[in-house]
Amino acid sequence: MPAIYQFREFAAAGGLMSYGSSFTDSYRLAGVYAGRILKGKKPADLPVVQATKVELIINLKTANALGITVPLPLVGRADEVTE
């Protein structure tokens, strides 16, 4: 069954696609937050932030196995394509 997942590991393991925030970016933001707290800021005073970098991963090998044609503009916008 074709599906789109949130985490890139699913597409790497054979899923059709993944679209979601980057773990690396999320960990970087957590480190910035921790640094601010360690420098004396109160956690309640810190703004809420969200990861802004999202990644689109397409597994063309899985798409071909399922008989799905992925449009070229979508493949062109992908951050990573597995063939």
Phi, psi and omega per residue, in radians:
M1 nan 2.172 3.114
P2 -1.202 2.405 -3.140
A3 -2.617 2.714 3.047
I4 -1.944 2.250 -3.071
Y5 -1.881 2.898 3.140
Q6 -1.488 -0.526 -3.028
F7 -1.930 2.450 -3.073
R8 -1.101 -0.447 -3.120
E9 -1.077 -0.559 3.133
F10 -1.189 -0.712 3.098
A11 -1.182 -0.651 3.114
A12 -1.171 -0.483 -3.124
A13 -1.537 0.051 3.088
G14 2.125 -0.006 3.078
G15 -1.235 2.831 -3.083
L16 -1.233 -0.915 -3.105
M17 -2.588 2.819 2.950
S18 -2.433 2.502 3.111
Y19 -2.524 1.950 -3.126
G20 -3.035 3.111 -3.093
S21 -1.226 2.695 -3.129
S22 -1.399 2.259 3.074
F23 -1.071 -0.680 -3.139
T24 -1.039 -0.772 3.123
D25 -1.154 -0.682 3.116
S26 -1.126 -0.723 3.111
Y27 -1.163 -0.642 3.096
R28 -1.095 -0.773 3.112
L29 -1.109 -0.665 3.098
A30 -1.122 -0.667 3.099
G31 -1.145 -0.698 3.094
V32 -1.101 -0.754 3.105
Y33 -1.054 -0.840 -3.137
A34 -1.071 -0.684 3.108
G35 -1.083 -0.724 3.116
R36 -1.119 -0.714 3.131
I37 -1.154 -0.735 3.137
L38 -1.163 -0.412 3.094
K39 -1.483 0.017 3.033
G40 1.929 -0.038 3.103
K41 -1.243 2.556 3.074
K42 -1.440 2.325 -3.127
P43 -0.988 -0.585 -3.132
A44 -1.183 -0.390 -3.118
D45 -1.556 -0.190 -3.113
L46 -1.389 2.477 3.122
P47 -1.272 2.691 3.060
V48 -1.394 2.285 3.129
V49 -2.153 2.663 3.080
Q50 -2.165 2.662 3.065
A51 -1.129 2.336 -3.111
T52 -1.811 -0.259 -3.131
K53 -1.618 2.136 3.061
V54 -2.070 2.640 -3.085
E55 -2.138 2.420 3.035
L56 -1.942 2.070 3.132
I57 -2.033 2.249 3.141
I58 -2.104 2.289 3.104
N59 -1.812 1.678 -3.111
L60 -1.212 -0.472 3.098
K61 -1.085 -0.770 3.104
T62 -1.189 -0.705 3.121
A63 -1.044 -0.770 3.111
N64 -1.124 -0.692 3.124
A65 -1.129 -0.549 3.128
L66 -1.556 -0.089 -3.126
G67 1.321 0.494 -3.121
I68 -1.796 2.318 3.058
T69 -1.726 2.058 3.116
V70 -1.525 2.196 -3.124
P71 -1.031 2.447 -3.111
L72 -1.017 -0.669 3.094
P73 -1.071 -0.586 3.104
L74 -1.239 -0.711 3.095
V75 -1.115 -0.663 3.136
G76 -1.156 -0.501 3.138
R77 -1.528 -0.165 -3.089
A78 -1.190 2.548 3.078
D79 -1.352 -0.530 3.139
E80 -2.613 2.397 3.108
V81 -2.188 2.178 3.110
T82 -1.717 2.169 -3.120
E83 -1.944 nan nan
